[in-house]
Amino acid sequence: ISRVVNLLSTKLELGSPMISLYLLKNPDHYTSHNFVPFYWRTYRWDKLIGLSSALDYTHRPSQHAEINLYNWICLFYKVAKRKNKIEDESDLRPMRSTDSRKKLPFLADHPLFDTHAIATRRDSSMTVPNFIGTLPRPDKDDREYYCCTMLTLFCPWRSGEDLKKRDQSWHDAFEEYTFCNQSQLVMKNMNICFECLDARDDYRAQLKSG
């Protein structure tokens, strides 16, 4: 019982620096980039349910037709429209750079077409998708699944037919598509992450065997 009480007591104690941060409404951590949760598995059609973020991309504004999924997550986000759409004098004034950005509507088939729109991030260059769900590896996982994933992330699409032909394999479609330099760099960095994880596991195995 004493151990339990002591353990609970330590959990109740907070340092004065942390308390002051909360009282001053300051963040308890700082990052150089803005990390956006990216639920990858919602883009797998066998797992697609409800109003997933996949619908936001497939029904994105026509102006965004040539933007791939990875960049679209970095550049844009969904916002609710104002309930009162009556224009007043403030709406007619020239928009300053610090004012709200122009919002674009979803395609008419989107379930939230009447209530939501797409806005541009101010800090898009500092925004990084935080993948929730395991991405496939190019060297160990199913090659078809890996090619499908990379095309889904880095090739603009609204349906699967935009990514490959019906009688074409994902591997052939992947080899045929020309990825931009930025997309190739991101894919390379993903592989570096896997290599780091392998090195970590190898090091732990050496420690246990040594």
For each residue, the residues with C-beta under 8 A, 3 or more apart:
1: 4 5
2: 5 6
3: 6 7
4: 1 7 8
5: 1 2 8 9
6: 2 3 9 10
7: 3 4 10 11
8: 4 5 11 12
9: 5 6 12 13
10: 6 7 13
11: 7 8
12: 8 9
13: 9 10
14: 18 19
15: 18 19
16: 19 20
17: 20 21
18: 14 15 21 22 28
19: 14 15 16 22 23
20: 16 17 23 24
21: 17 18 24 26 27 28
22: 18 19 25 26 28
23: 19 20
24: 20 21
25: 22
26: 21 22
27: 21 30
28: 18 21 22
29:
30: 27
31: 34 35
32: 126
33: 126 127 128
34: 31 121 123 126 127 128
35: 31 127 128 129 130
36: 73 74 77 127 128 129 130
37: 130 132
38: 73 129 130 131 132
39: 42 52 53 132 133
40: 43 44 131 132 133 135 149
41: 44 47 132 133
42: 39 47 48 49 52 53 54
43: 40 48 52 54 57 69 152
44: 40 41 47 48
45: 48 160
46:
47: 41 42 44
48: 42 43 44 45 52 54
49: 42 52
50:
51: 55 111 112
52: 39 42 43 48 49 55
53: 39 42 56 57
54: 42 43 48 57 58
55: 51 52 58 59 110 111
56: 53 59 60 78 106 110 118
57: 43 53 54 60 69 72
58: 54 55 157 158 159
59: 55 56 106 107 109 110 113 158
60: 56 57 64 65 67 72 76 106 107 118
61: 64 104 105 106 107 118
62: 65 107
63: 104
64: 60 61 67 72 76 104 118
65: 60 62 156
66: 156
67: 60 64 71 72 75 156
68: 71 72 153 154 155 156 183
69: 43 57 72 73 152 153 154 156 157
70: 73 74 129 153 154 183 186
71: 67 68 74 75 182
72: 57 60 64 67 68 69 75 76
73: 36 38 69 70 76 127 129
74: 36 70 71 121 124 127 128 129
75: 67 71 72 120 121 124 127
76: 60 64 72 73 118 119 120 121
77: 36 118 119 121
78: 56 112 116 117 118 119
79: 103 116 117 118 119
80: 115 116
81: 85 103 114 115 116 117
82: 85
83:
84:
85: 81 82
86:
87: 91 92
88: 91 92
89: 92 93
90: 93
91: 87 88
92: 87 88 89
93: 89 90
94:
95: 99 100 102
96: 99
97:
98:
99: 95 96
100: 95 103 119
101: 119 120 122
102: 95 119 120
103: 79 81 100 117 118 119
104: 61 63 64 117 118
105: 61 113 117 118
106: 56 59 60 61 110 112 113 116 117 118
107: 59 60 61 62 110 113
108: 113
109: 59 113
110: 55 56 59 106 107 113 116
111: 51 55
112: 51 78 106 115 116
113: 59 105 106 107 108 109 110 116
114: 81
115: 80 81 112
116: 78 79 80 81 106 110 112 113
117: 78 79 81 103 104 105 106
118: 56 60 61 64 76 77 78 79 103 104 105 106
119: 76 77 78 79 100 101 102 103
120: 75 76 101 102 124
121: 34 74 75 76 77 124 127
122: 101
123: 34 126 127
124: 74 75 120 121 127
125:
126: 32 33 34 123
127: 33 34 35 36 73 74 75 121 123 124
128: 33 34 35 36 74
129: 35 36 38 70 73 74
130: 35 36 37 38
131: 38 40 135
132: 37 38 39 40 41
133: 39 40 41
134:
135: 40 131 149 190
136: 141 142 145 146 149
137: 140 141 146 191 194
138: 141 143 146 191
139: 191 194
140: 137
141: 136 137 138 145 146
142: 136 145 146
143: 138 146 147 170 171
144: 147 148 169 170 171
145: 136 141 142 148 149 170
146: 136 137 138 141 142 143 149 150
147: 143 144 150 151 169 170 171 173 174
148: 144 145 151 152 163 170
149: 40 135 136 145 146 152 153
150: 146 147 153 154 174 179 187
151: 147 148 154 155 157 163 164 170 173 174 177
152: 43 69 148 149 155 157 163
153: 68 69 70 149 150 183
154: 68 69 70 150 151 179 180 183 186 187
155: 68 151 152 162 163 177 179
156: 65 66 67 68 69 162
157: 58 69 151 152 160 162 163
158: 58 59 162
159: 58 162
160: 45 157 163 164
161: 164 165 166
162: 155 156 157 158 159
163: 148 151 152 155 157 160 173
164: 151 160 161 168 169 170 172 173
165: 161 168 173
166: 161
167:
168: 164 165 172 173
169: 144 147 164 172 173
170: 143 144 145 147 148 151 164 173 174
171: 143 144 147 174 175
172: 164 168 169 175 176
173: 147 151 163 164 165 168 169 170 176 177
174: 147 150 151 170 171 177
175: 171 172
176: 172 173
177: 151 155 173 174
178:
179: 150 154 155 183 184 187
180: 154 183 184
181: 184 185
182: 71 185 186
183: 68 70 153 154 179 180 186 187
184: 179 180 181 187 188
185: 181 182 188 189
186: 70 154 182 183 189 190
187: 150 154 179 183 184 190 191
188: 184 185 191 192
189: 185 186 192 193
190: 135 186 187 193 194
191: 137 138 139 187 188 194 195
192: 188 189 195 196
193: 189 190 196 197
194: 137 139 190 191 197 198
195: 191 192 198 199
196: 192 193 199 200
197: 193 194 200 201
198: 194 195 201 202
199: 195 196 202 203
200: 196 197 203 204
201: 197 198 204 205
202: 198 199 205 206
203: 199 200 206 207
204: 200 201 207 208
205: 201 202 208 209
206: 202 203 209 210
207: 203 204 210
208: 204 205
209: 205 206
210: 206 207
